[in-house]
Structures are given as structure tokens and as C-alpha cells.
Amino acid sequence: MRVWLSTAIVAIVWAGMAPAYVADNHSWSMTCNGDGFVLTSDYPVARYIEAGAQSDVKTGIEKLYLGRSCDATNTHLGKGSWCFSNGGFRARFETGEIAFPRQEPICETAAPEMSGCQC
């Protein structure tokens, strides 16, 4: 009885948790809105931003916006595009990429229409 009860409690808690996403050894949480997906890093991320003599390391909580028209925006990497396939999804920018291998963007609420964003 105790084992069953413990398993049931874990299952209930686990079912209430939003799916976690991992890219480049950073964990992310996802929300959705009418414009697309919004991923927020769970912890501060450090990114080396190559810009010649102006190169710098940017550190902080990142947001990654994946839009319905396959556009992407990141706090530190700027604007780019994103796509998904059976192998996962990724966002590409002029100065880098954030890839979520073998993961699928899923919304707890109604998923935004994302036709045309296949890799």
C-alpha cells in the first residue's frame, strides 16, 4: 500500500509540472501565447558574443521567442529563425545557435499554428 501511495503522489506531482527543455546544458521552461513559444532559461546563462574588438560575455536569464512565422529572437543573440523536425528544434542566429535535440515544443494550452517551420 505504501509503495502504491508513494508512486501515486509522485505521478500527481510530476503530471502538474511543465515539461523541461535542455539546450547546451542549460535548462529552460516554456510558455505559449498567440504569437508562438517563449522559452526562459531556469538559471543565468553566460554567452560569449563575438564582435571583434567589442567581443563580450553576456550573463543573465535568457528569453528565447519562437514565433509563428518561424522567426526567433533571443535576449543576447538577437534575431534569427527557427525550425523543428523529428530530430528536435533549433533557433539559428547570425552569431550562434540554440538547439534542443530530440525535444518537441509542446504547449499546455492550445498550441499556436506553426505550419512551415519544418527543418
C-alpha positions in Angstrom: 0.0 0.0 0.0 2.8 2.4 0.9 4.6 1.8 -2.4 1.4 2.4 -4.4 0.6 5.6 -2.5 4.2 7.0 -2.9 4.0 6.2 -6.7 0.6 7.9 -6.9 1.9 11.0 -5.2 5.0 11.2 -7.5 2.8 10.7 -10.5 0.4 13.5 -9.5 3.2 16.0 -8.7 5.0 15.0 -12.0 1.8 15.5 -14.0 1.5 19.0 -12.8 5.0 20.0 -13.8 5.6 21.7 -17.1 8.0 19.9 -19.5 11.6 20.9 -19.1 13.8 21.6 -22.1 17.6 21.4 -22.3 19.9 23.1 -24.7 23.7 23.4 -24.4 23.5 22.1 -20.8 21.0 24.8 -19.8 17.5 24.1 -18.6 14.6 26.1 -20.0 10.9 26.4 -19.2 8.3 27.0 -21.9 5.1 29.0 -22.1 2.9 29.7 -25.1 0.9 32.7 -26.4 -0.8 33.6 -29.5 2.5 34.6 -31.2 4.3 31.4 -30.5 6.5 29.8 -27.9 8.5 31.6 -25.2 11.4 29.7 -23.5 13.1 31.2 -20.4 16.3 29.9 -19.0 15.9 28.5 -15.5 19.3 29.8 -14.4 21.6 32.6 -15.7 23.3 31.8 -19.0 26.8 33.1 -20.0 27.3 33.7 -23.7 30.4 34.9 -25.4 29.3 37.3 -28.0 31.9 37.6 -30.8 32.2 41.2 -32.1 35.9 41.7 -32.9 37.4 44.3 -30.5 33.9 44.7 -28.9 33.5 41.0 -28.0 32.0 40.5 -24.6 30.4 37.9 -22.3 26.8 38.5 -21.6 25.3 36.8 -18.5 21.8 36.6 -17.3 18.4 34.9 -17.6 17.7 34.5 -21.3 14.4 34.5 -23.2 14.0 32.8 -26.5 11.0 33.7 -28.5 9.9 31.3 -31.3 7.3 32.9 -33.5 4.5 31.5 -35.7 6.2 32.8 -38.8 9.4 30.8 -37.9 11.1 33.9 -36.6 13.3 33.7 -33.4 14.5 36.4 -31.0 17.0 35.8 -28.1 18.0 38.2 -25.4 21.7 38.0 -26.3 21.9 36.6 -29.8 19.3 39.0 -31.4 17.0 38.0 -34.3 17.0 34.8 -36.3 14.8 31.9 -37.4 13.8 28.6 -36.0 12.6 25.2 -37.2 11.6 21.8 -36.0 11.9 18.2 -37.3 11.9 14.7 -35.9 15.4 15.4 -34.5 14.2 18.3 -32.3 14.0 22.0 -32.8 16.6 24.8 -33.1 16.9 28.6 -33.4 19.7 30.0 -35.6 21.1 33.4 -35.3 23.9 35.3 -37.1 26.2 34.7 -34.1 25.1 31.3 -32.9 22.5 28.6 -32.5 20.4 27.2 -29.7 19.4 23.6 -30.3 17.0 21.3 -28.4 17.9 17.9 -29.8 15.2 15.1 -29.6 12.8 17.5 -27.9 9.5 18.9 -29.2 7.9 22.2 -28.3 4.6 21.4 -26.5 2.0 23.8 -25.1 -0.1 23.1 -22.0 -2.7 25.3 -23.6 -3.7 25.3 -27.3 -0.6 25.2 -29.5 0.0 28.1 -31.9 -0.2 27.2 -35.6 3.3 26.6 -36.8 3.0 25.4 -40.3 6.0 25.9 -42.5 8.6 25.8 -39.7 10.0 22.4 -40.6 13.7 22.0 -41.0 
